C-alpha cells in the first residue's frame, strides 16, 4: 500500500461529492483497522483490486447520508434501493478514477453493493485495512482500503 | 491417378454423365423418329391422295367422254384432268426421288424418298402402269377440243389402269402405314429402353450415392466422436485462432473451466483477455499474435516473447473481488497451402505450480529474512526482547488510537501529532536500547514525517496524516515479523526438550550404524582435544532418508561435531568452574517431515558463539579492518563463520583451524534450497537448525557427491 495509490481512491470520492452535490467532502484522519474490527455502515460499494496490489477498496455510508445526497441532487425517490444504487455509483466513480490513473497495471472489478453489517464484507486475512473517514455535511462515512502488495 | 482432379467424386460424376447421355440419347432419337413419323404420316396422306387422284382422273375422263358424245365443250373437265394427272405424277415422282409437292390448300410440302424395299417395288409397278396411262392422257390433253376417238382411246387405257392404280396406291398406303407403325414401335422401344437405362442409372446413382454418403457419414461420425472424446477428455484447453483472433467453433471442454465461461466459439480472444488481464498485457498479446501470423517470423525464435507464457489472470467473482489464476498459453502455427491459416492454442491452468514456485521462493526469502532477524536478535537478552516487542505493539496501537480518536478538530490533531511524536521517539529509543537497529531506523523515518506534520501546524487536515498511517502499518508489519521470529526462536532456546513437535523417534535409531559412527567420532575428537562429550540422538535412522540427504548428511553432522568439539565445548575444568557438568553435551535430532523435507537440529551446551573471538579472527585474516570490526554488528559477525577459510583458531591442526567446515554446510544447504537458523547464548549453548525441503528430482538424480569424513 502506498499513499499515492490510496490518494487516488480518496480523490475519487472527493470528486464525486464535489461534482454531484457541489458540497466538498472532508477527509478525516486515516487509521488502521484489523479484520476483527471492520468499519461498515448500512450500504457498502466494494471494488476488487488485483494486479500489482491486491485486495479491495470499499466506500461505506449510512442511509441518512445517501438520502441527503439523493435529495440534494434533486432525486425524490429516496427508497433503500435508490440509496443502495447511490453507494454503487460512488464506488463506480472511485473505480473509474482508479482505472484512469493506474488501469494498465491494476485489474479493477465491477463494483458490488452490499447492505448490512461488516460480516458481508470479506477482506484479505492478516491485513490491516486503512480506514479513511469521509465526512459530508456532518455525516460520517468511510473509504476503506485493504490492499497488500504482490510478493 | 486423379481423374481430372475429381478424386473421390469420379464415380458419381461418371454415373451422372451417363444419366445425362441416356436422357439426351432418348431425346435425340425421339426427335429424329418423331420427325420421321411426321414424314411418314405425310407420305400416308399423300399415298391416300394418290388413290383419290387416280379415281378422279378416271372419273373426269368419263365426264369428258360424256360431254364430247353430247357435243358439249369439256374445258372445265380438261383442266381438272390436267390438275389431277399433274398432282398424281409429281407425287409419284416425289415418292420415288424425294422432293416438293403441293399439299392440301396449295401448301408445298416435302416428301422424303421412299426407301422401304416393298414400297419401292410397289412404286415401280405403279410407274409401269402409270407411264402409258399418263402418256395417253397427256396426248389427249394436248388438244383443247379432242375428238371422240381420242377420248375413247384414253378411256380404254383408263379402264385397264384405273383399278390397278387404285390397288397399287392402296398397297402403297398400307405399306407406308406399316413402315410408320414400325418406326413408332421403334420409337417406343427406344423411349422405353432409354428411360429404363436412365432410371436404372439413376437408381445406381442413388444407391451408390446413399451408400457412399452413409459410409462418409459413418466415417465423419466416427471422426467427430473421436474428436469429441479427445476434446471432452483432454485436460488442456485446446482451440484454434483465426487471423481475426476469433476462437474456432471446436474447443476442448477443459477450456471452459480454464477461462471460466462457455460462450467461446467465435469469441474474440483479445476481447476475452481484456476482461481478465491488465491492458498492458492485452496490448502485448495482440502484438505477439500479429507476429505469429507474420510469414517471415520464425515461430521458435519469437516463443520467448510470448506474454501469455505464464500470465496472471483475474476473474471478477461478482462479489467485489477477484479470483486469481495463473494460465499458460502456447501457440503453434497451422499452415494451409504454405500460409499460416490458424494458430493452435494450448491453454493450461498452472495456478498450483506457480503458487508452489512462489511459496518456495517466498520461503527462501523469508528464510533469508529470518536469518537476518535471528542474527540481529542473537545478542539481545530474550526476556528484554519479548518485553520490548510487546510494548512496541502496545505503543503502535496507541498511535493508531490517537489517529482514530483525537481528530475531531485542528487542535485535537495538533495534540495527536505531539503525542504520536513522543510515543515514537520513546519506542525508537527502546529499539536502539535492545539492539534492534533496523527497527529503530524505520521508526526514525516515521518520526521525520511526524516532525513535518508538526511544522504544518495551522493547515493540518486529516489527509495530511495519510503517509503517517501508511508507515504505521509498515511498522506494525515489522514488529509482527520480529515477534514471529522471536516466538520461533524461543522454541529452540535452552534445552532440546523444548523442540517443536517432532516425528516419533525410532527407538533403535540411537543405535543405528551411522549414529554410532557419529558418536565414536565425537568421542575420539574430544579425547584429542582433552575434552569429554556425550552425543544424544533423537529421530529417525539416517539411513532411511531420501537421496541426496542420506549420502551428504553424515558430512554435515561431522562438520557440526568438529565445530562443536573444537570451538564450542569447554575443557572439563572450565565447565566445572561454570557450574556445568564436566562432559559437554551434544544433542542431535533428525526428523523426516510429512512433506518429504528433513529437519536437523544440532545443539551443544558449550561456550556459544564468541563474538569477540570472531571479530578478532576477522581482523587477523584481513576480512575486516579494526574499525570495521568494531562497528560490525552481531549479524555480520555471525555470517563470517560461514565464510570459506574462516576460523577463530590461531593455529590449524587436523581437527580444525583451517576454516573449512561451516562453509561446506552452507554450500550444501544452499544447493538443496534449505535454510539454517542459529541460536546462541554466550557460555550457555550454540544451536544450529537446518530445515531442508523435499529433495527435487534433479537433486535426487544427481545426488551430491559425498566428501565427508567417515568416523
Contacts between the chains, C-beta under 8 A, distances in Angstrom:
chain1	res1	chain2	res2	distance
A	1	B	470	5.9
A	1	B	473	6.6
A	2	B	470	6.5
A	3	B	466	4.9
A	3	B	467	4.8
A	3	B	470	4.9
A	6	B	466	6.3
A	6	B	470	7.0
A	7	B	463	7.9
A	7	B	466	6.6
A	10	B	463	6.8
A	10	B	466	7.5
A	26	B	461	7.8
A	26	B	462	7.3
A	27	B	461	6.8
A	27	B	462	4.7
A	27	B	463	4.4
A	28	B	407	5.9
A	28	B	462	4.2
A	29	B	403	5.2
A	29	B	404	7.6
A	29	B	407	3.9
A	29	B	413	6.6
A	29	B	416	7.6
A	29	B	462	4.2
A	29	B	465	4.6
A	29	B	469	7.7
A	30	B	403	6.9
A	30	B	462	7.1
A	30	B	465	5.7
A	30	B	466	5.3
A	30	B	469	4.1
A	31	B	400	5.5
A	31	B	403	4.0
A	31	B	404	4.1
A	31	B	469	6.2
A	32	B	400	5.2
A	32	B	403	7.8
A	32	B	469	6.5
A	32	B	472	6.4
A	32	B	473	5.7
A	32	B	476	7.1
A	46	B	319	7.6
A	46	B	320	2.9
A	46	B	321	7.4
A	47	B	320	6.4
A	48	B	314	8.0
A	48	B	316	6.8
A	48	B	317	7.1
A	48	B	320	5.3
A	48	B	321	3.8
A	48	B	322	4.6
A	49	B	322	7.8
A	50	B	312	8.0
A	50	B	314	4.1
A	50	B	322	4.3
A	50	B	324	5.9
A	51	B	278	5.6
A	51	B	312	7.9
A	51	B	314	7.4
A	54	B	322	7.4
A	54	B	324	7.2
A	56	B	320	5.9
A	56	B	321	5.7
A	58	B	320	7.0
A	103	B	278	7.7
A	103	B	279	5.9
A	104	B	278	5.9
A	104	B	279	5.0
A	104	B	280	4.6
A	105	B	278	5.8
A	105	B	280	6.7
A	106	B	278	6.9
A	107	B	276	7.7
A	107	B	277	7.5
A	107	B	278	6.1
A	107	B	314	4.3
A	107	B	322	6.3
A	109	B	314	7.9
A	109	B	316	4.6
A	109	B	317	7.8
A	109	B	320	6.4
A	109	B	321	6.5
A	109	B	322	5.9
A	110	B	316	5.9
A	110	B	318	7.8
A	111	B	320	6.7
A	112	B	318	6.7
A	112	B	319	5.7
A	112	B	320	3.9
A	114	B	320	7.5
A	121	B	320	7.9
A	122	B	319	7.4
A	122	B	321	7.0
A	128	B	473	5.4
A	128	B	476	6.1
A	130	B	469	5.9
A	130	B	470	7.3
A	130	B	473	6.9
A	131	B	404	7.8
A	132	B	462	7.8
A	132	B	466	7.6
A	133	B	407	7.9
A	133	B	462	6.9
A	151	B	358	6.6
A	151	B	361	8.0
A	151	B	362	5.7
